[in-house]
Amino acid sequence: MVTIAIQAGGASLRMGRDKGLVPLAGKPMLTHLLERVAGLGEDVLITTNRPQDYGFAGVRLVEDNRPGAGALGGLHTALSAARGETVLVLACDMPFASRPLLEHLLSLAAQADVVIPKWRGEYEPLCAVYARQCLAPVEAALDAGERRMISFFSRVRVFPLEEPEWSSFDPDGLTFFNVNTPEELAEAERRLTGQTPGERRIDGP
């Protein structure tokens, strides 16, 4: 079984409001991602500290079991709550996530404990596939005071996807367009409504 876990528990400091709930092209930003992953997994959940605001999503809502532990704490929550042994973890602010790329990541799940793309030389841990058995290494990292999403990678098998491999599924790298600021929200709105001529890459956080 595959679990799709969407992290919506961040502070959204640069946006100034909950990113998953921000209106984008007429619907909450999270809805765009939910539509893109529909059918990819038998189990879908959202990690959030505001479950009362996400009832519209129609999927399982799970509160962080390590509040204040950042994205690594969110990963711990997702792995703890997952019903599947394979867990695709995504950030809620990825309205352009490429379904073919996500399908490719899932197809490689048996190759390692973590299947993760690299964007401009950096890991993208909030667009990656994790084996549920990563839970213990993640917990150990949190107990040691770690906050970085990749802090437990030395304890597990990691399969990195470099750009030449994943770019055939997402040539412009728009999967990694994270909407963190009002300016990026405006750019996403233009793209979704067809107001932006051509393509232009936008860096994430």
C-alpha positions, 0 to 999 in steps of 0.5 A: 500500500502507498500512503500520500502524506502532505505536510501542511504544518509549517509556520508560513512566516513568509506568506503570513498565513497558512499556505495550504489554505491560501486561495489560488486560481479559485481554490485552496492551494492544497486542493491543486496538489490533492488533484494532482496526486488523486489515485496515486496512493490508497491512503492519503493524509495531511499533517497539520496543527489546524485540522479544523481548517482542513476538513474540506480536503476529505482525507485523513488529518493528523496532528503533529506528534512532535509540535515545534520540531519542524519538517522533520517532526512532520515526517515523523508524524507522517511515517507514524500515521501511514498505513502503507509501507511506502510513503510519498511525502509532499509539501502543501505548497507545490501546485505544479507537482508533476504526476509523471515524476511522482509516479517515477519516484514511486516506481523506484521505491523498492530500490532504497529507503529514501528515493529523493530528487535533487534540484540544483544540487540539493535534496528535495526532502518534501518531494520524496518517497520514504519507506515506513521503516525510516521511522526509527532513524527519524525518531533517533535524529529528533531525539538527538536534537536534529531538525534537518530533514536529511539528518538521518540519511546516513542511517538509511539507504538513499537513492538520489535522482539527479536532474538528467533522470527526473528532467524527462518527467518535468523538463522545467522543474516546476515540481520544485516551485514552492509558493512561499511568498505573496510574490510567488503566489502571484506568479503561480496564479499567472501560470495557472490562469494562463497569463504568463507567456513562456516559462520561467523557473522560480526558486524554492525556499 
